[in-house]
Structure formats: structure tokens, C-alpha cells
Amino acid sequence: MPIEVSTQILACEQEAFHALDRRIMGVVFDVHNEFGRLLDEDLYKAEIAARCADLGILPAEREVRIRVSHQSFVKDYFMDCSFATGSC
């Protein structure tokens, strides 16, 4: 079952990943607490991206396409955000 990703995904050390995860999740929870659960998804994503950029966490891409195919089946999925390697 081939899986194609539209960008390069690089691994980072576990400690660096967890440190980045804590910073990003802090932003996500702050946005959720400030705007509530009914904020439009596009506005939610834009606000999170802007706050991450303010903290120096710059996304390489806002959405990354992941294509899964098997015989005649083909389906695209989208990962919300891919961060630049400098973030890890």
C-alpha cells in the first residue's frame, strides 16, 4: 500500500519533539480558551499559525497532503501543519 507525502518529513529527537509539542499545545489551548470551541476552523488555524510565528515556531506548510493508494483505491488525507526542521 503506497503512501505518498507532498513534503519531506524529518524526524527529530524525542526531547526536542516533546518540547516543541508543549509549546504548540500551549498555543492551541490558549486560542481555544480565548475564542471557545465554536470558532471557524480556518480562523482557528490562522490564529494558531500567527501565534506560533510570534513565538518563532514557523510552519513550513499549513497543510500537507498524504495520499494512500492500494490497487484502484486512492484517497487523500491532510495533516494540518508541518513544521520547519529548525523548530526541532
Rosetta blueprint (number, residue, H / E / L):
1 M L
2 P L
3 I E
4 E E
5 V E
6 S L
7 T L
8 Q L
9 I L
10 L L
11 A L
12 C L
13 E L
14 Q H
15 E H
16 A H
17 F H
18 H H
19 A H
20 L H
21 D H
22 R H
23 R H
24 I H
25 M H
26 G H
27 V H
28 V H
29 F H
30 D H
31 V H
32 H H
33 N H
34 E H
35 F H
36 G L
37 R L
38 L L
39 L L
40 D L
41 E H
42 D H
43 L H
44 Y H
45 K H
46 A H
47 E H
48 I H
49 A H
50 A H
51 R H
52 C H
53 A H
54 D H
55 L L
56 G L
57 I L
58 L L
59 P E
60 A E
61 E E
62 R L
63 E L
64 V E
65 R E
66 I E
67 R E
68 V E
69 S E
70 H E
71 Q L
72 S L
73 F E
74 V E
75 K E
76 D E
77 Y E
78 F E
79 M E
80 D L
81 C L
82 S E
83 F E
84 A L
85 T H
86 G H
87 S H
88 C L
